[in-house]
Every structure is written in structure tokens, then in C-alpha cells.
Amino acid sequence: MGLGRIKKGVLLAGTAAVLWTAGFAPASDHASGEAGMLLSATYYSDDWVVNFWNSESPNMEQELRQIAEDGFNNIILCIPWREFQPQMAPAAYNDYAWKKLDRVMDAAEEQNLSVMLRVGYTWDYGGDGSVLERYGKLLYDQTVWKGWLAYVERLYQRASAHENFCGGFLTWEDFWNFTETAAALGKTEKSRQMAEKTGYRDYAMEHYELEEICRLYDGEVKDWEEIYFPGRELPAMKVFYEFYDDFLNRILEESQKVFPDLSMEVRLDQDPVYGTNETMYGFSHDATFLCQDSAFTSAMYSMSMGQGSKAEMTARQALKQMPGVLSRLTSSSKGKPVYLDQLLFTDNTPGFEDNPRLAEDEKAQFLRSAAPVLEEYTMGYGIWTYRDYCNNKLYNSQFALGTKGWESSGVLVLEGENRRALLSAKASLSQKLDNRQAGIGGEGVQVSFLAESQGVSDVTVTLGGVSKALTISGSREVKLDFGNVSLDCLTIENSGASLYVDDVKVYTWITEGEIYGFDGQPGSCLEALRQLNEELGR
């Protein structure tokens, strides 16, 4: 069925006009069934979503062609808020990232791929310090709130100027870190101040009687002024989750005014909360499931949802469980179509090994058998890990931005379609990594880069107080295992002949999706995925 019917005409929305032509359709047409199923792959080239917007992506056209050939009709782009809008007062924008957005959308259009945006992705290396403070301030800082809306509006206007713009969604994931921060404050003066500052106290006063609040705080609160952010051991976590769901609804509602039909990936997981009788129950976030005025509700679905304590399951068991979870979502969203922007049929994230999961030899079978369930209960799905990626800790690792983010001596970045750093004799190149803890952990630090010597180069690579020496003659890919060293500062020093360096990576983990490997080679589930897309695209 491809991208469905050809639609012509102009849809006026807010300050922008969108022209839908040549077979591209908005998300609302996929939701209504006019445009068939939406089949998406998250795109980050040969890098990672955290590095993508400051990298070159020299093989973009071939990569997008492969996505289309694998049966997808859409790509998802994660748009990091801070990297696109590094400053809010006055507003300042990252020109390279915005130009790359245009470039990706143009290249996707050439492959007949529409583009869906994940708006406000949390993690980036586009600024100093933690980005989480910015997200937390959305609850109480008007400057940050206005900055967010300016970013969202600019993103909509820029993306909707392209014919293959499909739509966008927020996700609960990108705003959830504040819930951890708040719960960790404990019964402190800072917690009480923040409860007042963020409006949590006002929310409690509006929705509860003081007597009930006292009971939910196990008697630790006797007056409204004493309210603080509850810890997870208190029944009052119920009140906090209700408050935070209300915040998510408000930010979506306001964002939809400048980004029409913006949806939100809602939290399907139920959070454990203690009742006043000390028994535990699951708190459901179904108050967010309607997604305000959007034509569809988005969600992440993993194999562990709705499952008990099974360590492994068959494809049949996993598919049997899906309708119940998705029906609950549809019911709470008043029948709105569901878009599974992340269908996590496999997950090798450290720390989650005990979660229920598909047995290794059942993953391909799950994909081959999933079409009927997806057709009945969703408007489409997306894959997060289309290509295996490492959690590269480096900013500007391909020198797309020259030496920005690096400290260098005797280094020249050569212009052209594929930039690379030229290290003369006695040259050095280094980058601090102290604040680059985004992403999962792993065991041991790996360093790799492409190198080409114009003769014979003696190279020293230093990280975490450990130095490794090597001699390079000609072209090669350097791979070094530094073991369990600290991620402080990477330094590459050269002596001898001039040396070209490119595509530098410092990482501790490779996320595996079993579709395409880290080296780009086909994975064990590729053919099953193609079969699924063929069935859904008919």
C-alpha cells in the first residue's frame, strides 16, 4: 500500500501551512486509516542519537535507501532540545543541527520516506553540565517554559515546510527524570520549597482535603505548608504521580498550540505505590492516554509488559499478551488509534537481564507472527535499534564542526564532503569526557578511530591515566581496549609522519537490535522484519 492515497490541498494550522502531495500523508491520515500503516525506523545514521546532530553522516543516502528497501515508509528523528536551542534568553539556535534536519528530510523524501519527530529528546552533548536541570525548570520557570514553546514552534515550522513531514510526539521518558530527583529529596526544607515552587502543593490543596493528605503522608504532614515531595515509601506518591501526569498533559496541550496534532508517547508501565494499609498496588498513568487534541496516542511497547516473572517466553506467549495491554490503552484514550513508536522485541540493556523477554530463537518468529495483532490494535509501529550503536562519549567525533569540542595543537580539519583531522608531527588532539555519562554503562572502555598515515606515525592514545602506543603505516581502523578506566579525557598524540584521524569513538556498551549489526551487516531478525513490513504494507 506504500504511503497510501495521494492527498492534495493545504492544511492551515497555527502560523504554518502544510502542503501534502506526492503520496506523503500526515500522521492523522494513518490514524484514520486513509494512508495505511505507518512503518517507522528510528534513524541516527552510523552513530547514535546523542551524536547524530553533530556528526557528518556521509552515507545518509545509502542508509535511507536501505531503510526504504526493508519495507519502511517512515523514519523517526529524535530532536534534542538543548542541541537545537542551546540558549533560551535570548533564544539562540544551533545552525548546523537545523541545516542537518533539512538535509535528512530532503534525503528521506528522495527515498519516499516520511518523517516523524520525537520532540525534545533529553540527551545531548551540546552544552556544559547536566541538561536535566532545564527539563525540571519547566515546572516553575517561565523563561524556560517560553523557551520550550519557541523551540517547539520553530521545529514545527521548519519541518512542516517539507512535503514529507508526518508529525511528531513528545515522550514521558524525556520528562521523567524529575520524578527521580523529587523522590530523592526526602523530608527536607528544599523539598518543601520545591513542592511550593513547582505547584505541587497547590495541586494537592485543589484536589484533596488536608485530613486525607495527612493520612497519605503517614501523619508526617499536619499543615499545607509542611507538604514536601514524598518518597516512594509513602502512599502520597499517588498524589505526586497525579500531579506529574497533570504537568505532562499541560505541556502537551500548550505545545499543540504551536505544533498541531503533536502526540505523546504515554507511560504504559504502572508504578508501584503503597496504599494506606501498607499493601502495594500499581499506579496507572491513564490520565495522559487521551493525548489532548492529537489524532493518535503513541506508546512504547516492550515484551515485559503485562508479563509475570517468566525469564523467557515464546512468540506465542508474547503475542497473546499484547491485545490486553493495547486494549486498555485504547479504552483509556477513548478509542484513539495507537502508534507504537518503539516496539522493543529485544533488549540487551544492562540491569534489565531479569525482565521477561523473548527467547533468542523466538524473536524472529515474533516478528513473522506480529502482523495480525499490529493491524488490529495499532496504526503502525517503529523500531528503535535499526542498527546496533555504541554509547559514544565524544562530541563532534567526525569533525563535522571542525575542532569544536576538542582541544588541539598542530591539527587541521580538512574541508570537503568527508571531513577528517590532519595531525602534523608532534600534534595532539584531546576532549574532556567528565560530563559524558549519558547512556548505559557496560564493562570496560573501548576506543576506536580511522587512521591513515602519510608515512610512518607513532601514536599515543591516553585515557583514564592509561597510555597505549602504536605505530601506524597506511590506512587502518584502530581498536583499543582500555578496560575499567575512568572517563576523564581522551588524548591522541602523533609523532613522525602526518596522520589523518576520523570517526573517533569512546564507548562502554553496544546496544543490539538484531536487525543490522554494529558493522552494518545483516542481523538475525532482518528477514523476519522485512516479512512483517511486507504484510503490513499491503
FILOLUM-826359 format. One record per residue (C-alpha): x, y, z; chain; residue in one letter. Coordinates in Angstrom, 2 decimals, always signed. Layout:
X_Y_Z_A_A
...
***
This chain:
+0.00_+0.00_+0.00_A_M
+3.03_+2.30_+0.35_A_G
+2.15_+5.66_+1.86_A_L
-1.45_+5.44_+0.79_A_G
-3.57_+7.80_-1.20_A_R
-2.28_+10.97_-2.79_A_I
-3.59_+13.97_-0.92_A_K
-3.60_+17.43_-2.40_A_K
-4.54_+20.68_-0.74_A_G
-3.38_+22.93_+2.03_A_V
-3.90_+22.26_+5.72_A_L
-3.80_+25.52_+7.67_A_L
-2.67_+25.12_+11.26_A_A
-1.45_+27.88_+13.56_A_G
+1.12_+30.00_+11.79_A_T
+2.20_+27.41_+9.26_A_A
+0.72_+25.92_+6.11_A_A
+1.45_+22.33_+5.14_A_V
+1.11_+21.02_+1.59_A_L
+0.53_+17.28_+1.38_A_W
+1.38_+15.93_-2.07_A_T
+3.06_+13.13_-3.98_A_A
+1.98_+10.28_-1.72_A_G
+3.09_+11.71_+1.64_A_F
+0.49_+11.76_+4.38_A_A
+0.23_+13.28_+7.86_A_P
+0.00_+11.05_+10.91_A_A
-3.71_+11.82_+11.17_A_S
-4.31_+10.04_+7.85_A_D
-2.51_+6.97_+9.11_A_H
-4.64_+7.23_+12.26_A_A
-7.87_+7.37_+10.26_A_S
-6.80_+4.51_+8.01_A_G
-6.69_+6.63_+4.85_A_E
-2.94_+6.20_+4.40_A_A
-2.34_+2.65_+5.56_A_G
+0.02_+1.53_+8.31_A_M
+2.87_+3.77_+9.46_A_L
+6.08_+1.71_+9.45_A_L
+8.99_+3.54_+11.07_A_S
+12.68_+3.10_+11.78_A_A
+14.48_+5.48_+14.13_A_T
+17.31_+6.99_+12.10_A_Y
+20.69_+8.02_+13.51_A_Y
+22.98_+7.05_+10.61_A_S
+26.09_+5.10_+11.68_A_D
+26.29_+6.91_+15.02_A_D
+23.91_+7.30_+17.98_A_W
+21.01_+9.71_+18.54_A_V
+23.19_+11.63_+21.04_A_V
+25.97_+12.14_+18.46_A_N
+23.88_+12.31_+15.29_A_F
+23.23_+16.06_+15.15_A_W
+26.95_+16.95_+15.39_A_N
+28.19_+14.24_+13.01_A_S
+28.59_+14.13_+9.23_A_E
+26.60_+11.03_+8.24_A_S
+28.44_+10.71_+4.91_A_P
+26.43_+7.64_+3.84_A_N
+22.98_+9.11_+4.53_A_M
+21.52_+8.49_+1.08_A_E
+22.52_+4.82_+1.07_A_Q
+21.31_+4.32_+4.63_A_E
+17.89_+5.80_+3.93_A_L
+17.62_+3.79_+0.73_A_R
+18.23_+0.64_+2.76_A_Q
+15.50_+1.61_+5.25_A_I
+13.04_+2.01_+2.38_A_A
+14.13_-1.27_+0.78_A_E
+13.49_-3.02_+4.09_A_D
+9.84_-2.04_+3.80_A_G
+9.61_+1.05_+6.00_A_F
+7.73_+4.14_+4.82_A_N
+8.80_+6.48_+7.61_A_N
+11.76_+7.44_+9.77_A_I
+11.72_+8.83_+13.31_A_I
+14.19_+11.59_+14.15_A_L
+14.97_+12.34_+17.82_A_C
+15.39_+16.11_+18.22_A_I
+17.44_+17.05_+21.34_A_P
+16.06_+20.27_+22.80_A_W
+19.33_+21.76_+24.07_A_R
+21.36_+20.89_+20.99_A_E
+18.82_+22.64_+18.74_A_F
+18.23_+25.51_+21.17_A_Q
+21.39_+25.88_+23.29_A_P
+20.24_+29.19_+24.81_A_Q
+16.79_+30.45_+25.78_A_M
+17.15_+34.05_+26.98_A_A
+17.67_+35.42_+24.46_A_P
+16.86_+32.45_+22.26_A_A
+19.78_+31.07_+20.25_A_A
+19.75_+28.14_+17.84_A_Y
+22.33_+25.68_+16.53_A_N
+22.57_+26.36_+12.81_A_D
+24.34_+23.09_+11.96_A_Y
+21.64_+20.96_+13.60_A_A
+18.80_+22.81_+11.86_A_W
+20.53_+22.54_+8.48_A_K
+21.08_+18.83_+9.05_A_K
+17.36_+18.44_+9.80_A_L
+16.62_+19.92_+6.36_A_D
+19.23_+17.66_+4.81_A_R
+17.79_+14.50_+6.38_A_V
+14.23_+15.38_+5.40_A_M
+15.26_+16.09_+1.81_A_D
+17.22_+12.84_+1.61_A_A
+14.29_+10.90_+3.12_A_A
+11.91_+12.41_+0.58_A_E
+14.14_+11.12_-2.22_A_E
+13.54_+7.61_-0.85_A_Q
+9.77_+8.18_-0.45_A_N
+10.10_+8.18_+3.35_A_L
+8.00_+10.47_+5.50_A_S
+9.47_+11.87_+8.73_A_V
+8.11_+11.70_+12.28_A_M
+9.78_+13.80_+15.01_A_L
+10.39_+12.85_+18.62_A_R
+10.26_+16.36_+20.06_A_V
+12.51_+17.25_+22.98_A_G
+14.86_+14.27_+23.26_A_Y
+16.64_+14.62_+26.61_A_T
+20.24_+13.66_+26.00_A_W
+22.87_+15.59_+24.08_A_D
+26.46_+16.80_+24.34_A_Y
+25.52_+20.27_+23.10_A_G
+26.23_+22.11_+26.36_A_G
+28.13_+22.04_+29.62_A_D
+26.65_+20.41_+32.69_A_G
+23.52_+18.31_+33.03_A_S
+20.61_+19.04_+30.73_A_V
+18.18_+17.69_+33.32_A_L
+18.01_+21.00_+35.17_A_E
+16.44_+22.57_+32.10_A_R
+13.67_+19.98_+32.00_A_Y
+12.99_+20.35_+35.71_A_G
+12.64_+24.11_+35.39_A_K
+9.72_+23.64_+33.01_A_L
+7.65_+23.15_+36.16_A_L
+8.30_+26.64_+37.54_A_Y
+10.49_+28.88_+35.34_A_D
+8.59_+30.98_+32.78_A_Q
+11.77_+31.73_+30.82_A_T
+12.36_+28.02_+30.29_A_V
+8.68_+27.41_+29.51_A_W
+8.69_+30.15_+26.85_A_K
+11.98_+28.82_+25.51_A_G
+10.45_+25.37_+25.14_A_W
+7.44_+26.68_+23.23_A_L
+9.69_+28.78_+20.96_A_A
+11.76_+25.66_+20.20_A_Y
+8.65_+23.54_+19.51_A_V
+7.12_+26.20_+17.26_A_E
+10.34_+26.70_+15.31_A_R
+10.69_+22.94_+14.88_A_L
+7.16_+22.62_+13.52_A_Y
+7.61_+25.49_+11.09_A_Q
+10.94_+24.17_+9.83_A_R
+9.81_+20.55_+9.45_A_A
+6.35_+21.25_+8.05_A_S
+7.93_+23.19_+5.18_A_A
+8.93_+19.74_+3.82_A_H
+6.33_+17.73_+1.92_A_E
+7.28_+14.51_+3.70_A_N
+6.68_+15.86_+7.21_A_F
+4.41_+13.38_+9.01_A_C
+4.03_+14.72_+12.55_A_G
+5.56_+14.43_+15.99_A_G
+5.27_+13.26_+19.55_A_F
+6.65_+14.03_+22.98_A_L
+7.52_+11.16_+25.31_A_T
+7.07_+10.70_+29.05_A_W
+10.66_+9.36_+29.07_A_E
+12.17_+12.74_+28.24_A_D
+10.44_+14.43_+31.19_A_F
+10.59_+11.62_+33.74_A_W
+13.95_+12.30_+35.39_A_N
+12.43_+14.98_+37.62_A_F
+10.30_+12.33_+39.31_A_T
+13.50_+10.60_+40.45_A_E
+15.02_+13.90_+41.59_A_T
+11.92_+14.87_+43.56_A_A
+11.59_+11.49_+45.30_A_A
+15.24_+11.61_+46.36_A_A
+14.92_+14.99_+48.16_A_L
+13.26_+13.41_+51.18_A_G
+11.67_+15.27_+54.05_A_K
+13.85_+18.38_+53.75_A_T
+13.39_+22.12_+53.59_A_E
+14.50_+22.06_+49.94_A_K
+11.81_+19.51_+49.19_A_S
+9.16_+21.70_+50.83_A_R
+10.36_+24.75_+48.90_A_Q
+10.30_+22.88_+45.61_A_M
+6.84_+21.46_+46.37_A_A
+5.60_+25.04_+46.65_A_E
+7.65_+26.38_+43.73_A_K
+6.53_+23.74_+41.23_A_T
+2.85_+23.97_+42.15_A_G
+2.72_+20.52_+43.73_A_Y
+1.37_+21.96_+46.99_A_R
-1.31_+23.93_+45.14_A_D
-2.30_+20.78_+43.24_A_Y
-2.70_+18.85_+46.49_A_A
-4.77_+21.65_+48.05_A_M
-7.05_+21.77_+45.00_A_E
-7.68_+18.04_+44.78_A_H
-7.51_+16.78_+48.39_A_Y
-8.71_+17.60_+51.87_A_E
-5.97_+18.21_+54.43_A_L
-7.13_+15.24_+56.50_A_E
-6.59_+12.86_+53.56_A_E
-3.19_+14.38_+52.76_A_I
-2.12_+13.84_+56.38_A_C
-3.14_+10.20_+56.10_A_R
-1.31_+9.73_+52.77_A_L
+1.85_+11.18_+54.36_A_Y
+1.53_+8.71_+57.27_A_D
+0.92_+11.60_+59.67_A_G
+4.21_+13.34_+58.80_A_E
+2.31_+16.37_+57.43_A_V
-0.12_+18.31_+59.62_A_K
-0.49_+21.52_+57.63_A_D
-0.40_+22.56_+53.96_A_W
+2.88_+24.45_+54.46_A_E
+4.58_+21.22_+55.55_A_E
+3.98_+19.39_+52.26_A_I
+7.12_+18.08_+50.60_A_Y
+7.83_+15.73_+47.70_A_F
+7.04_+12.24_+49.03_A_P
+9.46_+9.35_+48.86_A_G
+8.42_+6.08_+47.27_A_R
+7.72_+4.53_+50.66_A_E
+4.78_+6.90_+51.24_A_L
+1.19_+6.48_+49.96_A_P
+1.40_+10.17_+48.96_A_A
+3.38_+9.11_+45.86_A_M
-0.10_+8.67_+44.38_A_K
-0.65_+12.43_+44.71_A_V
+2.72_+13.23_+43.18_A_F
+2.11_+10.95_+40.17_A_Y
-1.28_+12.58_+39.61_A_E
+0.38_+15.99_+39.77_A_F
+3.06_+14.96_+37.29_A_Y
+0.56_+13.44_+34.87_A_D
-1.26_+16.77_+35.01_A_D
+2.01_+18.54_+34.16_A_F
+2.57_+16.25_+31.16_A_L
-0.95_+16.97_+29.95_A_N
-0.40_+20.72_+30.32_A_R
+2.88_+20.78_+28.43_A_I
+1.35_+18.70_+25.64_A_L
-1.70_+20.95_+25.45_A_E
+0.40_+24.13_+25.23_A_E
+2.81_+22.56_+22.75_A_S
-0.07_+21.54_+20.48_A_Q
-0.91_+25.24_+20.04_A_K
+2.35_+25.72_+18.12_A_V
+2.78_+22.13_+16.84_A_F
-0.66_+20.93_+15.67_A_P
-1.55_+17.25_+16.19_A_D
+1.53_+16.69_+18.37_A_L
+1.04_+13.47_+20.29_A_S
+2.81_+11.94_+23.28_A_M
+4.32_+8.56_+24.00_A_E
+2.44_+7.70_+27.19_A_V
+3.73_+5.59_+30.07_A_R
+2.13_+2.14_+29.93_A_L
+4.08_+0.84_+32.91_A_D
+2.29_+1.03_+36.23_A_Q
+4.37_+2.44_+39.08_A_D
+4.32_+0.67_+42.46_A_P
+2.64_+2.74_+45.18_A_V
+1.89_+1.87_+48.80_A_Y
-1.69_+2.13_+49.97_A_G
-2.57_+3.40_+53.45_A_T
-2.98_-0.26_+54.51_A_N
+0.69_-0.89_+53.57_A_E
-0.24_-3.08_+50.60_A_T
+1.23_-2.16_+47.24_A_M
-0.67_-1.52_+44.03_A_Y
+0.14_-0.31_+40.52_A_G
-0.48_+3.36_+39.72_A_F
-1.69_+3.77_+36.15_A_S
-0.95_+6.88_+34.12_A_H
-4.09_+6.53_+32.03_A_D
-4.94_+10.20_+32.74_A_A
-2.42_+11.00_+29.98_A_T
-3.63_+8.42_+27.46_A_F
-6.01_+10.74_+25.61_A_L
-3.12_+12.92_+24.36_A_C
-5.31_+16.02_+24.28_A_Q
-6.23_+17.05_+20.69_A_D
-3.93_+14.66_+18.85_A_S
-5.45_+12.23_+16.36_A_A
-3.43_+9.38_+17.86_A_F
-1.81_+8.13_+21.04_A_T
+1.79_+6.99_+20.98_A_S
+3.39_+4.36_+23.19_A_A
+6.48_+2.25_+23.75_A_M
+5.82_-1.48_+23.99_A_Y
+8.30_-3.99_+25.40_A_S
+7.96_-7.73_+25.76_A_M
+7.97_-7.44_+29.57_A_S
+4.68_-5.51_+29.69_A_M
+1.86_-7.45_+31.27_A_G
+4.11_-10.43_+31.92_A_Q
+4.76_-12.13_+35.24_A_G
+8.12_-13.44_+36.30_A_S
+8.90_-15.51_+33.20_A_K
+12.57_-15.01_+32.35_A_A
+11.93_-16.11_+28.77_A_E
+8.81_-16.56_+26.70_A_M
+7.76_-17.84_+23.32_A_T
+6.50_-15.65_+20.49_A_A
+3.04_-17.10_+21.04_A_R
+3.03_-16.11_+24.72_A_Q
+4.20_-12.58_+23.91_A_A
+1.59_-12.05_+21.20_A_L
-1.16_-13.41_+23.42_A_K
-0.39_-10.71_+25.99_A_Q
-0.30_-7.71_+23.61_A_M
-4.05_-7.27_+22.92_A_P
-4.88_-6.86_+26.61_A_G
-2.28_-4.12_+27.13_A_V
-3.18_-2.28_+23.92_A_L
-6.94_-2.60_+24.53_A_S
-6.53_-0.92_+27.91_A_R
-4.65_+1.92_+26.22_A_L
-7.30_+2.31_+23.51_A_T
-10.10_+2.27_+26.05_A_S
-8.48_+4.99_+28.18_A_S
-7.76_+7.10_+25.09_A_S
-11.42_+6.91_+24.04_A_K
-10.69_+4.81_+21.01_A_G
-7.83_+6.85_+19.55_A_K
-5.53_+4.86_+17.26_A_P
-2.25_+3.71_+18.81_A_V
+1.18_+4.26_+17.30_A_Y
+3.88_+2.06_+18.86_A_L
+6.84_+4.35_+18.20_A_D
+9.08_+1.79_+19.94_A_Q
+8.29_-1.89_+19.53_A_L
+11.03_-3.41_+21.70_A_L
+11.08_-7.07_+20.73_A_F
+14.66_-7.38_+22.02_A_T
+16.61_-5.58_+24.72_A_D
+20.19_-6.12_+25.93_A_N
+20.26_-3.13_+28.31_A_T
+22.47_-3.86_+31.37_A_P
+20.50_-4.11_+34.59_A_G
+17.36_-5.47_+32.95_A_F
+18.54_-9.02_+32.36_A_E
+15.87_-10.44_+34.67_A_D
+12.97_-8.80_+32.84_A_N
+10.65_-11.14_+30.95_A_P
+11.90_-11.40_+27.39_A_R
+11.60_-13.39_+24.21_A_L
+13.83_-16.42_+23.99_A_A
+16.63_-15.91_+21.46_A_E
+15.19_-18.38_+18.97_A_D
+11.69_-16.83_+19.29_A_E
+12.47_-13.22_+18.28_A_K
+12.27_-13.75_+14.52_A_A
+9.11_-15.83_+14.97_A_Q
+7.53_-12.98_+16.94_A_F
+8.15_-10.57_+14.05_A_L
+6.88_-13.07_+11.48_A_R
+3.67_-13.51_+13.50_A_S
+3.02_-9.96_+14.74_A_A
+1.18_-8.52_+11.71_A_A
-2.39_-9.53_+12.72_A_P
-2.03_-8.03_+16.21_A_V
-0.44_-4.81_+14.93_A_L
-3.07_-4.43_+12.21_A_E
-5.95_-4.86_+14.65_A_E
-4.69_-2.75_+17.54_A_Y
-2.37_-0.11_+16.05_A_T
-1.95_+2.39_+13.22_A_M
+1.69_+1.40_+12.89_A_G
+4.90_+0.74_+14.73_A_Y
+8.51_+1.88_+14.97_A_G
+11.87_+0.20_+15.60_A_I
+14.30_+1.91_+17.98_A_W
+17.51_-0.03_+17.22_A_T
+17.52_-0.38_+13.46_A_Y
+21.32_-0.53_+13.53_A_R
+23.40_-1.51_+16.56_A_D
+25.11_+1.51_+18.10_A_Y
+27.63_+2.31_+20.80_A_C
+27.21_+4.94_+23.52_A_N
+29.95_+7.17_+22.10_A_N
+31.02_+9.76_+24.68_A_K
+32.53_+12.18_+22.16_A_L
+31.06_+15.39_+20.76_A_Y
+31.85_+16.17_+17.11_A_N
+33.51_+12.79_+16.71_A_S
+33.59_+13.01_+12.90_A_Q
+34.87_+16.62_+12.83_A_F
+31.78_+17.89_+11.07_A_A
+32.16_+21.07_+13.17_A_L
+35.90_+21.41_+12.69_A_G
+37.68_+21.15_+16.03_A_T
+34.70_+22.39_+18.09_A_K
+34.60_+20.48_+21.38_A_G
+38.25_+19.43_+21.01_A_W
+41.48_+20.92_+22.34_A_E
+44.14_+20.68_+19.67_A_S
+47.67_+21.62_+18.75_A_S
+49.07_+21.18_+15.26_A_G
+45.73_+19.91_+13.95_A_V
+43.96_+20.96_+10.76_A_L
+40.47_+19.77_+9.80_A_V
+40.28_+19.32_+6.06_A_L
+37.21_+20.69_+4.27_A_E
+35.13_+18.56_+1.95_A_G
+32.28_+16.07_+1.94_A_E
+34.06_+13.87_+4.46_A_N
+35.98_+15.97_+6.95_A_R
+38.85_+14.49_+8.94_A_R
+41.56_+15.80_+11.23_A_A
+45.14_+16.06_+9.99_A_L
+47.67_+15.74_+12.81_A_L
+51.12_+17.02_+11.93_A_S
+54.27_+15.79_+13.67_A_A
+54.09_+16.49_+17.42_A_K
+50.37_+17.29_+17.16_A_A
+47.76_+16.42_+19.80_A_S
+44.00_+16.16_+19.93_A_L
+42.01_+15.82_+23.17_A_S
+38.48_+16.04_+24.56_A_Q
+37.23_+16.05_+28.15_A_K
+34.59_+13.44_+28.92_A_L
+33.82_+14.15_+32.58_A_D
+30.18_+15.10_+31.99_A_N
+29.50_+12.49_+29.31_A_R
+27.70_+9.87_+31.35_A_Q
+24.57_+9.79_+29.18_A_A
+23.55_+6.28_+28.26_A_G
+24.03_+2.89_+29.84_A_I
+27.19_+1.57_+31.47_A_G
+28.84_-1.64_+30.44_A_G
+32.15_-3.30_+31.20_A_E
+35.37_-1.72_+30.00_A_G
+36.09_+1.28_+27.81_A_V
+36.70_+0.83_+24.10_A_Q
+38.39_+3.41_+21.85_A_V
+38.32_+3.25_+18.07_A_S
+39.11_+5.56_+15.17_A_F
+40.05_+5.54_+11.50_A_L
+43.68_+6.42_+10.83_A_A
+45.76_+6.99_+7.74_A_E
+49.47_+7.82_+7.87_A_S
+51.35_+9.55_+5.07_A_Q
+54.39_+7.55_+6.09_A_G
+55.07_+6.04_+9.50_A_V
+53.36_+7.63_+12.52_A_S
+53.99_+6.85_+16.17_A_D
+50.73_+7.43_+18.03_A_V
+49.95_+7.53_+21.75_A_T
+46.35_+7.29_+22.96_A_V
+45.68_+8.20_+26.60_A_T
+42.51_+7.77_+28.68_A_L
+41.95_+7.43_+32.42_A_G
+45.67_+7.63_+33.18_A_G
+46.47_+4.74_+30.82_A_V
+48.52_+5.26_+27.63_A_S
+48.73_+2.92_+24.67_A_K
+51.39_+3.31_+21.96_A_A
+51.05_+2.10_+18.39_A_L
+52.68_+2.58_+15.03_A_T
+50.55_+3.36_+12.00_A_I
+51.62_+2.91_+8.39_A_S
+48.99_+3.31_+5.68_A_G
+45.26_+3.09_+6.47_A_S
+43.66_+1.11_+9.29_A_R
+40.92_+1.10_+11.90_A_E
+42.38_+1.39_+15.37_A_V
+40.62_-0.55_+18.15_A_K
+41.88_-0.31_+21.72_A_L
+40.54_-1.90_+24.91_A_D
+41.27_+0.31_+27.92_A_F
+39.49_-1.87_+30.47_A_G
+37.87_-0.28_+33.51_A_N
+39.43_+3.18_+33.40_A_V
+37.78_+6.48_+34.28_A_S
+36.20_+8.53_+31.52_A_L
+38.19_+11.70_+32.12_A_D
+39.93_+12.92_+28.94_A_C
+40.84_+11.25_+25.66_A_L
+44.13_+12.37_+24.09_A_T
+45.61_+11.32_+20.75_A_I
+49.23_+12.39_+20.19_A_E
+51.21_+11.96_+16.99_A_N
+54.88_+11.97_+16.11_A_S
+56.53_+11.09_+12.84_A_G
+54.61_+11.41_+9.57_A_A
+51.38_+13.40_+9.31_A_S
+48.33_+11.42_+10.31_A_L
+44.65_+11.60_+9.29_A_Y
+42.15_+10.75_+12.05_A_V
+38.37_+10.38_+11.72_A_D
+35.27_+8.83_+13.28_A_D
+36.63_+8.64_+16.84_A_V
+34.62_+6.64_+19.37_A_K
+34.91_+6.16_+23.13_A_V
+32.26_+3.77_+24.41_A_Y
+31.36_+1.22_+27.06_A_T
+28.41_-0.58_+25.50_A_W
+26.84_-1.63_+22.20_A_I
+23.03_-1.68_+22.05_A_T
+21.88_-4.57_+19.89_A_E
+18.68_-4.67_+17.85_A_G
+19.43_-7.81_+15.78_A_E
+18.46_-6.11_+12.51_A_I
+21.81_-4.64_+11.43_A_Y
+24.97_-5.12_+13.43_A_G
+27.45_-2.52_+14.64_A_F
+29.41_-3.12_+11.44_A_D
+26.29_-2.66_+9.30_A_G
+25.98_-6.34_+8.43_A_Q
+22.52_-8.01_+8.42_A_P
+21.33_-9.37_+11.75_A_G
+19.41_-12.49_+12.69_A_S
+15.97_-10.79_+12.59_A_C
+16.30_-8.78_+9.37_A_L
+14.42_-11.16_+7.09_A_E
+11.60_-11.57_+9.62_A_A
+11.32_-7.79_+9.90_A_L
+11.10_-7.45_+6.12_A_R
+8.34_-10.05_+6.08_A_Q
+6.43_-8.12_+8.76_A_L
+6.69_-4.88_+6.81_A_N
+5.59_-6.56_+3.62_A_E
+2.47_-7.92_+5.30_A_E
+1.61_-4.60_+6.96_A_L
+2.29_-2.59_+3.82_A_G
-0.08_-4.49_+1.55_A_R
***
